[in-house]
Amino acid sequence: MLTYPQIDPIAVEIGPLKVHWYGLMYLIGFAAAWWLGQKRRERFGISKEQLSDLIFFGALGVVLGGRIGYVLFYNFDRFLDNPLWLFEVWEGGMSFHGGLLGVLCVMAWQSKKLNLRWLSLGDFVAPLVPIGLGAGRIGNFIGGELWGRVTDVPWAMVFPRAGDQPRHPSQLYELLLEGVILFTVLWVYSRKPRPSGSVSGLFLVGYGCSRIIVEFFRQPDAQLGFIAWGWLTQGQLLSVPMVLAGLGLMVYAHKAERPRH
């Protein structure tokens, strides 16, 4: 068993101002997206100013969509009891799938503004996302949240707020799959001209499969537990449509052979 590193979740504290590592990970993710976008924008005819706007509004989509998604997908009963809880963001709670929907809405708007096909803009954005996902999982790990299920593997850890039993460090599994591996696959794949929509489809398949796998090691949300059959989780249920949509998009993209970048 490994020892869980006791890292203060508050990175910087100045008087009443407290900056958590989780919040800093969001900033790192958006900064990485901007930096990587600079390396890709000319292929898509996107200017520096347009890239900055895209990252800014994309960040809003992530935060607003992530919060709304968490409330609707994971705590809908609590929302019905107290609709104002939606705005109590200091309690935490974000959903990737909700953030994805928020970003898709922003892309639909920005594609018209940039005079780009929606799928082409998706191909531009997709490789910029995994570093932010990986950074977010580091924030989860430091914060000691979203821990894994009880296990006896040699690298198990005892998380401070999860009892005294060793558990899978599932946040690190997600860091590896959703962050490192997904970024590498997308970046390498997108370096060559691909049919419009294929990179977006690969992202959906890659993230969806990664999340489905990790959910077998991650502790289900306490308020939901298993959705069905004693093993299906809400995260898996939300990820299956992503995989199917991604596969369909990749097949469509290659059959349609839309103009290449």
C-alpha positions, 0 to 999 in steps of 0.5 A: 500500500502506498501512502496518500500524500497529505497536500493542503488543498488550498494552494494560496491563502491571503487573508480571507482569499483562498485559492484551491489547487482544483481551481488552479488546475482549471486555469492550467487547463485553459492556459494549455488549451490556449498555448496548444491552440496557437500551434494549430490555429493557422491550419483552421484560419483562426486568428489570435483574437478569435482563439482568445475569444474561443477559449474564454467562452469555452471556459464559460461553457465548461463551468456553467455546463459542468455545474448544471450537468452535475445538478441535473445528472447527479443531484436532481432530487436535491435540485427539486427540493431546493432549486437555489442549490444550483447557485451554491457553487461553493459546495463544489460539484462539476460534471464532465458530461455537462461541461461537454454539452456547454462547450458544444453549445459554445462551438455551435455559436462560435462556428457561425461567428468564425465561418467554420463548419461545426465539425471542423471547429470540433476537430480544432478544439478536441486535441486541446481538451485532454490536458485540462482533463488530466489537470482536473484529475490532479486537482481531484487527487490533491483534494482527496475526492472521487476516490476509488473502490476498496482494493488490495493492489500494492498501489492502493491508498487510504484517502482521508475522508474515505474511511480506513480501507485502502482504495484505488487511486482512480483519479490517477487512472483518469489522469493517465487515460483521459489526460496523457493517453487521450492527448497523445492519441488525438495529437498524433492522429490530428497531425495529418489531414483527416476527414472533417469530424473524424478527430471529434469522433475519436475524442468522443470514443476515447474519452467515453471508453476511458471513463467507462473503464475507470468507473469499474475502479471508481467509487460510485457517487454516494447519492446514486450508487449503482444504476443497474445490475449491481455494477452500472454507474451514472458515469458509464451510462452517460459515456455510452452515448458518447462512444456510439456518437463518436463511432458514428461520427467517424464512420460518417466523416470517412464515408462523406470525405469532407474537405480536409484541412 
